Amino acid sequence: MQGLLAVYDIISILTSALVMLIIIQFVIGLLFAFNVVSPSNQFLMAFYTSINSLLDPILRPIRRIMPDTGTIDFSPLVLIILLQILLRVIQALIQSAY
């Protein structure tokens, strides 16, 4: 059973890291959108582009399923909710195995 707990901990850490990346992407996008930071800032733009390249393959299928909401992209929120549901299901499975 220790192996299951270790797998759960690893999945939980990866989920937390993914949620942090989503939040960072959102904040940097807001900074660019409201001209708090200029998009000509090469460091921040490179960082934002690299986060987008990591998250786009995960968010693209969600964007295809969701209806078009205009300028607001709800796919990161949907991904966070799905990740939390996945963690709860795995936790329940591990608890039922004990």
N, C-alpha and C positions, 0 to 999 in steps of 0.2 A: 504493500500500500504506500510505502514511502516513495516508490517510483511515480505513482499517480500524483502525489502531492508535488513532487519535483516538476512533473510535466505541467501541472496547473500553475505553479509559480512562474515557470518560464513563459507560458502563454500570457499570464497576467502582466509580467514585465514587458513583453512585446506589445501587448495591448496598450499599456500605459505610455510607452514610447510613441506608438502610432497616434494616440490621442494628443500627446504633446505636439507632435509634428503638425497635426491638423489645426490645433489652436495657434501655433506659430504662423502657419500659412495664412490663417484668417486675419491675424493681427497685422502682419506685414501687408496683406492685401488691402486692409482698411487704411493703413498709413499711406500707401500709394494712392488709393482712391480719393482720400481727402487732402492730398498734397501736403501731408505733414512731412513726408520724406519724398524727395525727388526720385522719380524712376531712373534718373541718370546716375544715381548712386550705384556704382558698379559692384561694390561688395554686397550690398543688400539685394540688388537685382540678381546676382549670381546665386546667392543663398536661396532666394525665393524661387528661382528657376530650378534649382536642384531639388528643393522640397516638392515642387510641382511635378517634376519628373518621377519622383518616388511615389507620390500619391495618385497621380493620374491613372495608372493601370488599375488601381483599386476603386477609384471613384467613377471611372468611365461607365462600367456596367450599371451602377446605381443611377447615373445621370440619364442613361438610355431608358430606364424603366420609369423614372419619375416624370410627371408632367412638367412642361415648361412654365416656370414661374417668373420669367422676365429676368431682371438683373440679380435677383436673389438666388443663390445656389444653396439648396438645402441638402445636397448630397453628403457633405461632411457631417452634418447633424445626424442623418440617417445612418451613416457608417459608425459613428460613435454609439448610437443606440443599438445597432446590430452587434457591435463588439461587446457591449455590456450584457446583452441578452446571451451571447455565446458564453461569456464568463460565468453567468448564473447557471446556465444549463450544465456546463462542465463541473461546476462546483456541486450541483445537485447530484450529478452522476457519481462523483467521487464520494459524496456523503452517503449515498445509497449503497455503495460498494462496501462500506464499513459495517 
